Amino acid sequence: MKIFEKKKDLELFLDTLREKGNDIAFVPTMGGLHDGHLSLVDKAKELAQIVVVSIFVNPTQFARGEDFDDYPNTFEADKLLLESKNVDVLFLPSKEEIYPHGTKSDYQVGAIGQILCGAFRPTHFDGVAQVVKRFFEIVEPNFAVFGEKDYQQLQIIKSLVKNLNLSINIQSMPTQREQDGLAMSTRNQYLSDSNREIAPLFYSALKDAKNEILEGKTISDAIKDTKNKLSKSFEVEYLEVLDANNLTQIETKTSEIIIISAIRFGGTRLIDNLIFRRKNV
Ligand code: AMP
């Protein structure tokens, strides 16, 4: 695995590979790698001859008071995991490499960045879009792979590619979970042992909501009951049941549904979602 810190060196290396006819698949991460990240790498391997993974904790997607300074750094373990997956290139840029002209962004996400997580983290998705756009300019991948766990982010990146007319094929992978159902997340490391035992109730409440909707409960009752259930253990930031295709309110004809939620639990913020189909009602 080649490791690059300078974008110039990476660009030269990738240009040579492209000239030889190789496709490039790109997986951006913030490190603290787990099997969720590795599932994206596996997908990238299927898609292209060359797989590039980045590890960069992007300052512009964290607001003041969030966990930028404490974000888990497990670099040596991450490197071994990526080597074991035969990743071709690991890109480890500094903040100056990514933002040589300062961190002011020239891309605004718009309305989709202000709902759900964006209502609680108003500058977050502008920062995400900014860094992904920058990485796309540097890596120029044919494919990029993202996780459905960050579903709103995935939708925002798809619209970025469309808005900027980029020829990058965006692929996604389902959420990888621990055996007890908790969605894998770098931030799970923040949970105390006792909170870690309770955390799977988050996903089980989303599963219950799905079953209740499929059994005929109204969406508004399902939302109300699930929020009540979650509130017994967690502080619910939001819980919504939306059209999975565009994150808008469900209409009678909507068949692909997402239950999407964020909670706070002992100082840790967790997000999760569940996507399912219902027959036309
Ligand atoms: P992060 O390092 O948290 O910025 O995540 C990097 C990529 O990994 C994003 O595309 C995430 O959606 C994806 N990811 C994070 N957790 C999971 C998971 N449990 N399953 C699948 N993909 C994930």
Residues whose N, C-alpha, C, O or C-beta is under 5 A from the ligand:
A	BS01	AMP	P28 T29 M30 G31 G36 H37 V145 F146 G147 E148 K149 D150 M173 P174 T175 Q176 A183 M184 S185
